[in-house]
């Protein structure tokens, strides 16, 4: 009986989250069709074959794509920036699809904090967490080059001791860590 009550409460909680997300979807600025959900595809970079499973790919009326990756934790746009983005998954997806991509978003499905977080060519979602980039094509090209560089480094076996900020907080091998030997200052929590 306790299991059934817990299962019902969880089902009600998830239903509420889904309905709230659908309300966000209903306010999208461009009409779209959900083209794929959880579709497996492969992305080839010389020496590396990546198996991808995109959460969702929407086709816009203009034929271009919007990519959405659902996350249950807090998301920020800076995770999609830089030479070594903290969350490169959407950038890999954008590099892997042959069609033109008009937007990449985390679908943050977190109670009381549902939102689309990301970048796009035009406004797709309302709110401050979905930013239009005037340099969209240059941003996507730089992201593609960054993804390819990281993949080539991996294939070459490049393993520089250079963790991104926050990575050490989740590290399970601190006794074997080489960060101290690298001369880099450690993060405060270490």
C-alpha positions in Angstrom: 0.0 0.0 0.0 2.8 2.4 0.9 4.5 1.6 -2.5 1.3 2.4 -4.3 0.9 5.7 -2.5 4.5 6.7 -3.3 4.1 5.7 -6.9 0.9 7.7 -7.2 2.5 10.7 -5.7 5.4 10.5 -8.1 3.1 10.0 -11.0 1.1 13.1 -10.0 4.3 15.1 -9.6 5.6 14.1 -13.0 2.3 14.8 -14.6 2.3 18.3 -13.1 5.8 18.9 -14.4 4.9 17.7 -17.9 1.8 19.9 -18.1 3.8 22.9 -17.0 6.5 22.2 -19.6 3.8 21.8 -22.3 2.5 25.3 -21.3 6.0 26.6 -22.0 6.0 24.8 -25.3 2.6 26.3 -26.1 4.1 29.8 -25.9 6.8 29.1 -28.4 7.3 31.9 -31.0 7.5 29.7 -34.1 5.4 26.8 -35.1 7.2 23.4 -35.1 6.8 19.7 -35.5 8.5 17.3 -33.2 10.6 15.4 -35.6 12.4 12.9 -33.4 12.5 11.9 -29.7 15.4 9.8 -28.3 16.7 9.1 -31.8 20.0 7.3 -32.0 22.5 8.4 -34.6 26.2 8.3 -35.1 28.7 11.1 -35.5 32.0 10.4 -37.1 35.2 12.3 -36.4 38.3 10.7 -37.9 39.4 8.1 -35.4 36.2 8.4 -33.3 32.6 7.2 -33.8 30.2 8.7 -31.3 26.8 7.1 -30.6 24.3 9.9 -29.8 20.8 9.8 -28.5 19.2 13.2 -28.9 16.4 13.9 -26.5 14.4 15.9 -29.0 14.7 17.5 -32.5 12.0 19.9 -33.7 11.5 20.9 -37.3 10.5 24.5 -37.9 8.3 25.7 -40.8 11.4 27.1 -42.5 12.9 23.6 -42.5 15.6 24.3 -39.9 16.0 22.5 -36.5 15.8 23.3 -32.9 17.5 20.8 -30.5 16.3 20.2 -27.0 18.1 18.3 -24.3 16.1 17.7 -21.1 17.8 18.2 -17.7 16.3 17.8 -14.2 19.0 20.1 -12.6 19.7 23.8 -12.9 21.1 24.9 -16.3 22.9 28.0 -17.5 23.9 29.3 -20.9 27.6 29.5 -20.0 27.6 25.7 -20.0 27.4 26.1 -23.8 30.3 28.5 -24.2 34.0 28.4 -24.3 36.9 26.3 -25.6 35.9 23.5 -23.3 32.1 23.8 -22.6 30.9 22.3 -19.4 27.9 20.7 -21.2 29.0 20.1 -24.8 26.2 17.6 -25.6 24.0 20.0 -27.5 27.0 21.3 -29.4 27.9 17.8 -30.5 24.3 17.2 -31.6 24.4 20.5 -33.6 27.6 19.4 -35.3 26.2 16.0 -36.0 23.0 16.9 -37.8 23.3 17.8 -41.5 20.5 20.3 -41.5 20.7 23.9 -40.4 20.2 24.4 -36.7 18.4 27.5 -35.5 18.5 26.8 -31.7 19.9 24.7 -29.0 18.2 24.5 -25.6 18.3 22.7 -22.3 14.7 21.9 -21.3 15.1 22.5 -17.6 12.5 20.3 -16.0 13.0 21.2 -12.4 10.0 21.9 -10.1 9.2 25.6 -9.8 12.0 26.4 -12.2 10.9 25.1 -15.6 12.5 26.9 -18.5 14.3 26.7 -21.8 18.0 27.6 -21.4 20.1 28.2 -24.5 20.9 30.1 -27.6 19.2 30.6 -31.0 19.1 32.6 -34.2 15.6 33.9 -33.4 13.3 34.0 -30.4 11.9 30.6 -29.8 11.1 30.6 -26.1 10.1 33.6 -23.9 12.2 34.5 -20.9 15.7 35.7 -20.1 17.3 32.3 -20.3 16.8 31.8 -24.0 19.1 34.3 -25.7 19.2 35.3 -29.3 22.7 35.4 -30.7 23.4 37.9 -33.4 26.5 35.9 -34.2 24.6 32.6 -34.5 26.4 31.2 -37.5 29.8 32.1 -36.1 28.9 30.7 -32.7 27.8 27.4 -34.2 31.0 27.2 -36.4 33.2 27.9 -33.3 31.3 25.3 -31.3 31.8 22.7 -34.1 35.5 23.4 -34.3 35.7 23.1 -30.5 33.9 19.8 -30.6 36.2 18.5 -33.3 39.3 19.7 -31.5 38.3 18.0 -28.2 37.5 14.8 -30.1 40.9 14.9 -31.9 42.7 15.5 -28.5 40.9 12.5 -27.1 41.9 10.3 -30.1 45.5 11.5 -29.7 45.4 10.6 -26.0 46.0 14.2 -24.9 45.3 14.1 -21.2 46.5 17.4 -19.8 45.8 18.0 -16.2 43.4 20.9 -16.6 40.0 20.3 -15.0 37.3 22.8 -15.7 35.9 24.7 -12.8 33.8 22.6 -10.5 35.0 19.2 -11.9 37.0 18.4 -8.8 33.8 18.6 -6.7 32.5 15.4 -8.2 35.9 13.6 -8.5 36.0 10.1 -7.0 39.7 9.6 -7.5 41.3 12.4 -5.5 44.0 10.2 -4.0 45.3 9.6 -7.6 44.8 13.2 -8.8 47.6 14.9 -10.6 46.2 18.5 -10.2 48.7 19.2 -7.4 51.6 18.2 -9.6 50.4 20.4 -12.4 51.1 23.6 -10.4 47.5 24.8 -10.9 45.8 26.2 -7.8 43.3 23.9 -6.5 39.7 24.8 -5.9 38.7 25.9 -2.4 36.6 22.9 -1.6 39.6 20.6 -2.1 
